Amino acid sequence: DDIGIVTLPMVHLNFRVYYEQPEQMQDDDVEFYLREEISAVTRSTSVVALTQADLDALDLAIPTSCQERHVLAPPLRSDVEVAAKSIFDASAGSITAASWARGRKYITCCARVCEEKNILNGFVQLMEVIGYEKLAAKGYVPLIFGRQTSPDYAKKCVDRLKSAFPKEGACEIRDFGDAKAMAEMWSKTKLNIHSSVYESYGMVPVEAAAFNVPTLCHNGKIMGFCDL
């Protein structure tokens, strides 16, 4: 009648190392995440992180006897991949530099419009510095493409961008869309500006690359998509 406790092998799939982001949380939160991440790692037989930087951070701060450590970069979303392939299949593989550039007018920031994504300082301010006249002379239009999940912050971003680009059609603000809407947007984008300074993975630059769109991004160590 004795009841035994069986410890099952556990794999810890780490989405991001939360304890490394103290600027985004209260002191109690930092202690909570560090405690829980230590618990998860030390109880696991395997640890899987989305980036090498995150795996290194776990190894440094949470010593463990875990024998298996892996980096597993998430894949491109299947619906976005299908949308990207449909565009290139239609071109019959005849894309040249000239044909690629034709019709591409957007300088895009595709992200949730919130503090975490650093859009105000990382995208809007950059557009302000370059200025309307220089971009307009080349036919470029700044575009913010994403859900406004932080309303007050989003209003600041939108107001500042529209103030710097006041003419009709000089800038655009769009809500996030499905794969079809993203395909339409990326096919008209010349440069993606990824303004956040921390991405445990970062799907957007990978999606942009699927449409042959280059990305300008922060060169910090924690940019998971760079592992690809």
ZAMARGU-4260 file (C-alpha; in steps of 0.2 Angstrom, whole numbers, plus 5000, padded with zeros to 4 digits):
<rodrens>
0) 5000/5000/5000 | 5015/5012/5000 | 5014/5026/4987 | 5030/5029/4978 | 5034/5045/4969
5) 5041/5043/4952 | 5051/5057/4945 | 5049/5058/4926 | 5062/5064/4914 | 5058/5082/4910
10) 5063/5093/4895 | 5064/5112/4899 | 5060/5122/4883 | 5065/5139/4887 | 5056/5153/4878
15) 5067/5167/4884 | 5078/5170/4900 | 5066/5181/4910 | 5078/5185/4924 | 5089/5194/4912
20) 5076/5207/4909 | 5075/5216/4925 | 5071/5233/4917 | 5054/5226/4912 | 5048/5220/4929
25) 5048/5223/4947 | 5061/5217/4960 | 5049/5203/4966 | 5047/5197/4948 | 5065/5196/4945
30) 5067/5185/4960 | 5052/5175/4955 | 5058/5171/4938 | 5076/5167/4943 | 5069/5155/4956
35) 5057/5147/4944 | 5070/5146/4930 | 5083/5138/4942 | 5070/5125/4947 | 5065/5121/4929
40) 5083/5119/4923 | 5089/5109/4938 | 5075/5097/4937 | 5077/5094/4919 | 5087/5080/4910
45) 5087/5092/4894 | 5086/5110/4891 | 5081/5117/4875 | 5083/5136/4871 | 5078/5146/4856
50) 5095/5155/4854 | 5113/5151/4859 | 5114/5167/4869 | 5099/5161/4880 | 5107/5144/4882
55) 5124/5153/4888 | 5114/5164/4900 | 5106/5149/4908 | 5122/5139/4909 | 5131/5155/4917
60) 5118/5159/4930 | 5110/5142/4933 | 5124/5129/4936 | 5116/5112/4933 | 5121/5094/4930
65) 5110/5093/4915 | 5119/5083/4902 | 5109/5088/4886 | 5108/5106/4880 | 5101/5111/4863
70) 5097/5126/4853 | 5081/5124/4842 | 5078/5139/4831 | 5059/5140/4828 | 5054/5138/4810
75) 5046/5150/4798 | 5027/5149/4799 | 5019/5138/4786 | 5006/5150/4780 | 5019/5164/4778
80) 5031/5151/4769 | 5017/5147/4757 | 5013/5165/4754 | 5031/5169/4750 | 5033/5154/4738
85) 5017/5159/4728 | 5025/5176/4725 | 5041/5169/4719 | 5033/5155/4709 | 5023/5168/4700
90) 5039/5177/4695 | 5046/5160/4688 | 5063/5163/4696 | 5067/5178/4685 | 5069/5190/4699
95) 5083/5203/4696 | 5089/5218/4707 | 5079/5229/4696 | 5063/5219/4696 | 5065/5216/4715
100) 5066/5235/4718 | 5051/5240/4707 | 5036/5245/4717 | 5045/5243/4734 | 5042/5259/4743
105) 5040/5255/4761 | 5053/5257/4775 | 5044/5245/4787 | 5044/5242/4806 | 5033/5226/4808
110) 5030/5224/4827 | 5018/5225/4841 | 5017/5244/4845 | 5023/5243/4863 | 5038/5249/4874
115) 5046/5232/4873 | 5048/5233/4854 | 5057/5250/4855 | 5048/5258/4841 | 5048/5276/4847
120) 5067/5277/4849 | 5072/5263/4837 | 5061/5267/4822 | 5051/5283/4823 | 5066/5293/4829
125) 5077/5286/4815 | 5064/5292/4802 | 5063/5309/4810 | 5082/5310/4809 | 5082/5305/4790
130) 5067/5317/4787 | 5053/5318/4775 | 5062/5327/4761 | 5076/5313/4759 | 5064/5299/4760
135) 5051/5307/4749 | 5065/5311/4736 | 5067/5292/4734 | 5049/5288/4735 | 5050/5279/4752
140) 5036/5279/4764 | 5038/5274/4783 | 5026/5260/4788 | 5022/5254/4805 | 5013/5237/4803
145) 5007/5229/4819 | 4994/5229/4833 | 4994/5244/4845 | 4995/5233/4861 | 5000/5248/4872
150) 4988/5262/4868 | 4997/5277/4876 | 5014/5272/4869 | 5006/5268/4852 | 4999/5286/4851
155) 5016/5293/4855 | 5023/5283/4840 | 5009/5287/4828 | 5008/5306/4833 | 5027/5308/4831
160) 5028/5299/4815 | 5014/5309/4807 | 5021/5325/4814 | 5037/5321/4805 | 5028/5315/4789
165) 5013/5326/4788 | 5008/5326/4770 | 4995/5314/4764 | 5002/5297/4761 | 5019/5302/4767
170) 5018/5288/4781 | 5007/5274/4784 | 5000/5265/4800 | 4992/5248/4798 | 4986/5235/4810
175) 4993/5217/4810 | 4986/5206/4796 | 4985/5188/4791 | 4998/5179/4779 | 4990/5187/4764
180) 4991/5205/4771 | 5009/5202/4776 | 5013/5195/4759 | 5006/5211/4751 | 5016/5222/4764
185) 5032/5213/4762 | 5031/5213/4743 | 5031/5232/4744 | 5045/5234/4757 | 5062/5238/4753
190) 5070/5238/4770 | 5063/5231/4787 | 5069/5240/4803 | 5068/5229/4818 | 5069/5241/4832
195) 5069/5230/4848 | 5085/5226/4857 | 5081/5209/4864 | 5073/5195/4854 | 5074/5177/4860
200) 5070/5172/4843 | 5062/5186/4832 | 5050/5180/4819 | 5049/5196/4809 | 5066/5196/4801
205) 5064/5178/4796 | 5047/5182/4788 | 5055/5197/4779 | 5069/5187/4773 | 5057/5174/4765
210) 5051/5189/4754 | 5069/5194/4750 | 5068/5209/4762 | 5084/5214/4771 | 5083/5219/4790
215) 5092/5232/4799 | 5093/5227/4817 | 5102/5229/4834 | 5118/5220/4835 | 5117/5215/4853
220) 5120/5197/4857 | 5102/5192/4861 | 5095/5191/4843 | 5089/5173/4840 | 5086/5175/4822
225) 5104/5179/4819 | 5108/5161/4824 | 5100/5156/4808
</rodrens>
